[in-house]
Amino acid sequence: MVQSNPSPALPETGFLRLRQVLQFIPVGRSRWYEGVKTGEYPPPVNLGPRAKGYRVADIRALIDRINEQAANERAISRAGE
């Protein structure tokens, strides 16, 4: 029997490690760090001396912004047809 991997679910609150964030935002690690540096993506918060994480609320806001930008681009594209 073949089992499929279910889509990851974004928790309601808390923090995500980078590998978890990249399951929702389809970019590579280098691109992610570049986006954090330029302010395109949210910065991490310190969770401990050697651990950083990203607030779920910040990732949700980023996903909403990406979806809104995509919708605007589709609307502009349709208007030009």
Backbone torsions as a table, in degrees:
resi	resn	phi	psi	omega
1	MET	NA	131.4	179.6
2	VAL	-93.9	129.0	178.0
3	GLN	-107.1	136.4	177.0
4	SER	-95.4	149.1	176.4
5	ASN	-79.6	124.4	178.5
6	PRO	-68.3	153.6	176.7
7	SER	-62.7	141.8	178.9
8	PRO	-67.4	145.4	179.5
9	ALA	-104.7	132.4	178.1
10	LEU	-79.0	122.6	-179.5
11	PRO	-64.9	162.9	-179.6
12	GLU	-70.1	-41.6	-178.0
13	THR	-142.0	174.6	174.9
14	GLY	108.6	-152.8	-176.1
15	PHE	-130.5	153.3	176.6
16	LEU	-123.2	144.7	170.3
17	ARG	-82.1	163.6	-174.4
18	LEU	-57.8	-42.3	-178.7
19	ARG	-60.3	-31.3	177.0
20	GLN	-73.8	-41.3	179.0
21	VAL	-58.3	-42.4	-176.1
22	LEU	-70.0	-10.1	171.9
23	GLN	-74.3	-23.2	-178.3
24	PHE	-104.1	-28.4	179.9
25	ILE	-113.8	107.1	-171.8
26	PRO	-78.7	71.1	174.5
27	VAL	-133.8	163.4	177.0
28	GLY	-81.7	168.4	-178.7
29	ARG	-59.5	-45.1	-178.6
30	SER	-61.1	-44.6	179.5
31	ARG	-64.0	-39.2	178.9
32	TRP	-61.3	-49.9	-178.8
33	TYR	-62.7	-35.8	175.9
34	GLU	-63.3	-43.7	179.0
35	GLY	-64.9	-35.4	176.1
36	VAL	-65.4	-42.9	-178.3
37	LYS	-62.5	-38.3	-178.2
38	THR	-86.6	-7.9	-179.2
39	GLY	90.6	3.1	178.5
40	GLU	-70.9	-34.3	179.8
41	TYR	-116.9	153.9	-177.2
42	PRO	-68.6	148.9	178.0
43	PRO	-77.8	156.3	176.4
44	PRO	-77.5	164.1	172.8
45	VAL	-116.4	149.9	178.5
46	ASN	-74.5	126.8	177.1
47	LEU	-103.2	-14.8	-179.2
48	GLY	-177.1	-175.1	-177.2
49	PRO	-59.4	-33.3	-178.0
50	ARG	-127.7	17.7	-176.6
51	ALA	-126.8	135.6	175.2
52	LYS	-126.2	153.4	178.2
53	GLY	-147.7	172.0	-179.2
54	TYR	-119.5	134.0	179.6
55	ARG	-64.9	134.4	177.7
56	VAL	-58.5	-39.2	-179.9
57	ALA	-59.9	-39.6	178.8
58	ASP	-67.1	-38.8	179.9
59	ILE	-69.7	-40.3	176.0
60	ARG	-60.2	-44.1	179.1
61	ALA	-62.9	-39.9	178.0
62	LEU	-63.7	-45.0	178.4
63	ILE	-60.9	-43.8	178.1
64	ASP	-60.4	-43.7	179.9
65	ARG	-64.2	-42.5	178.5
66	ILE	-62.5	-43.8	179.3
67	ASN	-63.9	-40.4	178.9
68	GLU	-64.9	-42.5	178.5
69	GLN	-62.7	-41.4	179.6
70	ALA	-64.6	-41.2	178.6
71	ALA	-64.2	-41.0	178.7
72	ASN	-64.4	-40.9	178.8
73	GLU	-64.4	-39.8	177.3
74	ARG	-64.4	-41.3	-180.0
75	ALA	-64.0	-41.9	178.5
76	ILE	-64.8	-41.8	179.6
77	SER	-61.9	-43.3	179.6
78	ARG	-66.8	-36.6	-179.1
79	ALA	-66.6	-30.0	-179.3
80	GLY	-81.8	-8.7	-178.2
81	GLU	-79.3	NA	NA
